Structure formats: structure tokens, C-alpha cells
Amino acid sequence: MTDTPRSQGIKSIRLSAQPRDLMAETARPGAWAARVVTLFPEAFPGVLGHSLTGTALKDGLWSLDVTDLRAFGEGRHRKVDDTPAGGGAGLVLRPDVVAAALEAAPAPGPMIYLSPRGRPFDQAMARDLASGPGVTLLCGRFEGVDQRVLDHFEMAEVSLGDFVLTGGEIAAQAVLDATVRLLPGVLGNQASTEEESFSDGLLEHPQYTRPAEWRGRAIPEVLTSGDHGRVARWRREQAEALTRTRRPDLWARRARDE
């Protein structure tokens, strides 16, 4: 299900060694705080600066700090990586560089490293993050991050799915989008989060709107009947049927939980 945009809010970014709060001017005291450590700070806020998340950012319902990892690199060329111990292809982000960036401005909440070997991100995790004070997201590149820095900071590893991206920036934006929209005041209609996919362990039922008939296809009669009880039952049946067919894993998990 997609959210209906209310307006747009975009903040510019300046590259600096220190993390900069993009909403320092308007962030409310105690607002949910996100911090991203990345080699590409110019990628943020990106899509997060638009639609509902952008409006909430502009209104100070959450704050976004972006730390440029390159600024903590070693030597004249700001080197942030080195060859893998034991040999092999690619490069690995150095623990001393990553640690310096993480320690520059500690943020509230858990530290998460976006990694294809991590725990799959899901709606339950988004709700858990939204209920806390914030999160720090480390965006990996190359062959990944030295394991010692992950162990030292007890970072959780989180994955978007069974595929590999060139870096963690897209994953970080997805995690933040899914989480921020659950914060109080971000959605115009909070009931939207109660009816959408995964909120009750089910995929969402089909949606329809005007015109009543389009290219020979009519809106199901039950949705125009005015009988709210019938509508609720139909939506529930559709959600269950879709989940059984498309996501048998979710259906099996739901059966176990019940």
C-alpha cells in the first residue's frame, strides 16, 4: 500500500567531517533521531526528503544526521579500506576508520549494519525501531566491514532480502522510510498502518476507487453496498486468500502463532 503525499520537504546537504543534523532548525525536543554513516552523504536525504517522510523531517517530527565516512579516512587520500586478511578479491572497510566515524557523535538507539547476511528486515522490526529513540545505520561498501568493529559496537546486521546491493545507502533509506512513517503524526490517517500489509500478519486486501467501471471491470459489489460488516468480512477473506497464495511462509507463521 502506498501513502498519499501531503506535501514535499527537501533539505540540502553539506559534506563535513562532523555529522550535521539536517533538521537542527526545527527538530522538536525528543524527536526520533536517525544517524547514517556513509561514504556517500550526498545520497541523503534522497527520497526521504519527499512526501510524508520529507514533510515530517521538515516539521521536526524526526531528525537526520549524516556522517561522511571518508572524512575519517587515513592519510592524504583519506583511505577508508584495505585488502582482506588472508587474501581474496575486493576491499574491506577498516575498523579504525569506521569506529572513529561512529564515535564522533553517538546517537540514541541501536546500531545497525546493513548487510546481506543480516536478519531480514520486516514490519515488526520497523515498529520496534519506531518505538525507540532512534537508530544509527552503517552503510557498507566493497566487501564489507571488518568484523572487529561490528563485534566491538555490538552492531546488529540487517538485510533487505536475499540479494546484494553495491552499498547500504538504498537499504538505509528503505529502513528509515518504513520506520519513520510509523512515528506519531507522520501519517494523516493512523488507521492506514492498521490495515496495510503485514500489520496483522497478512497481506493487504485489494483496493479500488473511481470510476465504478473501467474497461469492462467493475468494483466488487460488496464495496459499494454500504454494509460495513460485509466489507470488513470481504477484505479479511481477500487478505487471507492472497497471503495463502502469495506468501505461504507468512500463512504458516500465522497458523503457528495462533
C-alpha positions as CSV (number, residue, x, y, z in Angstrom):
1,M,0.0,0.0,0.0
2,T,1.3,3.5,-0.8
3,D,0.8,6.6,1.2
4,T,-0.9,9.6,-0.2
5,P,1.5,12.6,-0.3
6,R,0.5,15.7,1.6
7,S,3.4,17.9,0.6
8,Q,7.1,17.9,0.0
9,G,10.1,19.0,2.1
10,I,13.7,18.8,0.9
11,K,16.8,19.8,2.8
12,S,20.2,20.4,1.3
13,I,23.3,18.6,2.5
14,R,26.8,19.9,3.0
15,L,29.7,17.5,3.3
16,S,31.7,17.8,6.5
17,A,33.7,15.7,8.9
18,Q,31.1,16.0,11.6
19,P,27.6,14.7,11.3
20,R,25.2,17.5,10.6
21,D,21.6,17.5,11.8
22,L,19.5,18.2,8.7
23,M,16.7,19.4,10.8
24,A,18.6,21.3,13.5
25,E,16.5,24.4,12.9
26,T,13.1,22.7,13.5
27,A,13.7,19.3,15.2
28,R,11.5,19.0,18.2
29,P,13.0,18.1,21.6
30,G,12.9,14.3,22.0
31,A,12.2,13.8,18.2
32,W,13.1,10.4,16.8
33,A,16.7,10.6,15.7
34,A,18.3,8.8,12.7
35,R,22.0,8.8,12.0
36,V,23.6,7.4,8.8
37,V,27.3,6.7,8.4
38,T,28.1,6.5,4.7
39,L,30.8,7.1,2.0
40,F,28.1,8.9,0.0
41,P,26.4,11.5,2.3
42,E,25.1,13.4,-0.8
43,A,22.7,10.5,-1.2
44,F,20.7,11.7,1.8
45,P,18.0,12.6,2.5
46,G,17.2,11.4,-1.1
47,V,13.7,10.1,-1.3
48,L,13.3,10.6,2.4
49,G,13.1,14.4,1.7
50,H,9.9,13.9,-0.2
51,S,6.3,13.1,0.5
52,L,5.3,12.1,4.1
53,T,8.8,11.5,5.4
54,G,10.0,14.8,3.9
55,T,7.2,16.7,5.4
56,A,7.8,15.1,8.8
57,L,11.5,15.9,8.5
58,K,10.7,19.5,7.7
59,D,8.2,19.7,10.6
60,G,10.8,18.3,13.1
61,L,8.9,15.0,13.8
62,W,12.3,13.3,13.2
63,S,15.9,14.3,12.6
64,L,18.5,13.0,10.3
65,D,22.3,13.2,10.9
66,V,24.6,12.1,8.1
67,T,28.3,11.3,8.8
68,D,30.8,11.3,5.9
69,L,32.9,8.2,6.4
70,R,35.6,9.5,4.0
71,A,36.3,12.4,6.3
72,F,37.7,9.9,8.9
73,G,40.0,8.1,6.3
74,E,43.7,7.7,6.8
75,G,46.4,9.8,5.1
76,R,46.4,12.4,2.4
77,H,44.0,10.4,0.3
78,R,41.6,9.6,3.2
79,K,41.9,5.9,2.7
80,V,39.0,4.0,4.3
81,D,39.6,0.4,3.2
82,D,42.3,-2.2,2.7
83,T,42.8,-5.7,1.3
84,P,41.1,-8.7,3.0
85,A,43.3,-10.5,5.6
86,G,44.0,-14.0,4.2
87,G,43.7,-12.8,0.6
88,G,40.8,-12.5,-1.8
89,A,39.2,-10.0,-4.1
90,G,37.9,-6.6,-3.1
91,L,38.4,-4.3,-0.2
92,V,37.2,-4.2,3.4
93,L,36.3,-1.1,5.4
94,R,38.9,-0.5,8.1
95,P,37.8,-0.8,11.8
96,D,39.7,2.2,12.9
97,V,38.1,4.4,10.3
98,V,34.6,3.1,10.9
99,A,35.0,3.4,14.7
100,A,36.2,7.0,14.5
101,A,33.1,7.9,12.5
102,L,30.7,6.1,14.9
103,E,32.3,7.7,17.9
104,A,32.3,11.2,16.5
105,A,28.7,11.9,17.6
106,P,27.0,9.0,19.4
107,A,23.2,8.8,18.7
108,P,20.4,7.2,20.7
109,G,19.1,3.8,19.9
110,P,20.6,0.7,18.4
111,M,23.4,0.5,15.8
112,I,22.6,-1.4,12.6
113,Y,24.9,-2.5,9.8
114,L,23.1,-3.0,6.5
115,S,24.3,-6.4,5.3
116,P,23.0,-9.2,3.0
117,R,23.9,-11.7,5.7
118,G,21.8,-10.0,8.3
119,R,18.4,-10.7,9.8
120,P,15.7,-9.9,7.3
121,F,14.1,-6.5,7.9
122,D,10.3,-6.7,8.4
123,Q,7.4,-4.7,9.7
124,A,7.9,-5.9,13.2
125,M,11.4,-4.5,13.2
126,A,10.2,-1.2,11.8
127,R,7.6,-1.0,14.7
128,D,10.3,-1.8,17.2
129,L,12.6,0.9,15.9
130,A,9.8,3.4,15.8
131,S,9.0,2.8,19.4
132,G,12.6,3.7,20.5
133,P,14.6,6.9,20.5
134,G,16.2,6.5,17.1
135,V,18.8,4.4,15.2
136,T,22.3,4.6,13.7
137,L,22.7,2.9,10.3
138,L,26.1,2.0,8.9
139,C,26.2,1.7,5.1
140,G,28.7,-0.8,3.9
141,R,30.7,-0.8,0.6
142,F,33.2,-3.1,-1.2
143,E,33.5,-6.5,0.5
144,G,32.0,-5.2,3.8
145,V,33.3,-4.1,7.2
146,D,36.0,-5.5,9.4
147,Q,34.2,-7.9,11.8
148,R,36.0,-6.5,14.8
149,V,34.3,-3.2,14.6
150,L,30.9,-4.9,14.4
151,D,31.7,-7.0,17.4
152,H,33.1,-4.1,19.4
153,F,29.9,-1.9,19.0
154,E,27.6,-5.0,19.1
155,M,26.0,-3.9,15.9
156,A,23.0,-5.8,14.6
157,E,23.2,-6.9,11.0
158,V,20.0,-6.3,9.0
159,S,19.2,-7.3,5.4
160,L,16.5,-6.2,2.9
161,G,16.4,-9.6,1.4
162,D,18.4,-12.4,-0.4
163,F,20.2,-10.2,-2.9
164,V,23.3,-8.0,-2.9
165,L,23.4,-4.2,-3.5
166,T,26.5,-2.2,-4.3
167,G,26.2,-0.4,-0.9
168,G,23.9,0.1,2.1
169,E,22.5,3.5,1.2
170,I,19.4,2.3,-0.6
171,A,18.8,-0.2,2.2
172,A,19.2,2.5,4.8
173,Q,16.6,4.7,3.1
174,A,14.2,1.8,2.9
175,V,14.6,1.0,6.6
176,L,14.1,4.7,7.6
177,D,11.1,5.1,5.3
178,A,9.4,2.1,6.8
179,T,10.2,3.2,10.3
180,V,9.5,7.0,10.1
181,R,6.0,6.5,8.6
182,L,5.1,4.7,11.9
183,L,6.0,7.7,14.1
184,P,3.1,9.5,15.7
185,G,1.9,12.4,13.5
186,V,3.6,11.3,10.3
187,L,0.6,9.7,8.6
188,G,-2.5,11.8,8.2
189,N,-4.7,8.7,9.0
190,Q,-3.1,6.4,11.6
191,A,-5.7,3.8,10.7
192,S,-3.8,3.2,7.4
193,T,-1.0,1.4,9.3
194,E,-3.5,-0.9,11.0
195,E,-5.0,-2.2,7.7
196,E,-1.9,-2.4,5.4
197,S,0.2,-5.5,4.6
198,F,1.9,-7.3,7.5
199,S,0.1,-5.3,10.2
200,D,-1.8,-8.4,11.2
201,G,0.4,-11.0,9.7
202,L,-1.5,-10.8,6.4
203,L,-1.0,-9.2,3.0
204,E,-3.4,-6.3,2.4
205,H,-6.7,-6.8,0.6
206,P,-7.1,-5.3,-3.0
207,Q,-8.0,-1.6,-3.2
208,Y,-10.4,0.1,-5.6
209,T,-11.6,3.6,-6.3
210,R,-13.5,5.6,-9.0
211,P,-14.5,5.2,-11.7
212,A,-17.0,2.5,-10.8
213,E,-16.4,0.6,-14.0
214,W,-13.1,0.7,-16.0
215,R,-12.6,-1.1,-19.3
216,G,-15.3,-3.6,-18.5
217,R,-14.1,-4.2,-15.0
218,A,-16.4,-3.2,-12.1
219,I,-15.7,-2.5,-8.5
220,P,-16.8,-5.6,-6.5
221,E,-20.4,-5.0,-5.5
222,V,-19.8,-5.6,-1.8
223,L,-17.6,-2.5,-1.6
224,T,-20.4,-0.2,-2.8
225,S,-23.1,-1.9,-0.7
226,G,-22.7,0.4,2.3
227,D,-22.7,-2.6,4.5
228,H,-19.6,-2.1,6.6
229,G,-19.8,-5.6,8.1
230,R,-19.8,-7.2,4.7
231,V,-17.0,-5.0,3.6
232,A,-14.9,-6.0,6.6
233,R,-15.5,-9.7,6.0
234,W,-14.7,-9.4,2.3
235,R,-11.5,-7.6,3.0
236,R,-10.5,-10.2,5.6
237,E,-11.2,-13.1,3.2
238,Q,-9.3,-11.4,0.4
239,A,-6.3,-10.8,2.7
240,E,-6.3,-14.4,3.8
241,A,-6.6,-15.7,0.3
242,L,-3.8,-13.5,-1.0
243,T,-1.5,-14.5,1.9
244,R,-2.1,-18.2,1.4
245,T,-1.4,-18.0,-2.3
246,R,1.5,-15.5,-2.5
247,R,3.2,-15.8,0.9
248,P,2.7,-19.4,2.3
249,D,5.6,-18.6,4.7
250,L,3.6,-15.8,6.3
251,W,0.5,-18.0,6.4
252,A,2.3,-20.9,8.0
253,R,3.8,-18.5,10.6
254,R,0.4,-17.0,11.3
255,A,-1.0,-20.5,11.8
256,R,1.8,-21.4,14.3
257,D,1.3,-18.1,16.2
258,E,-2.4,-18.8,16.6
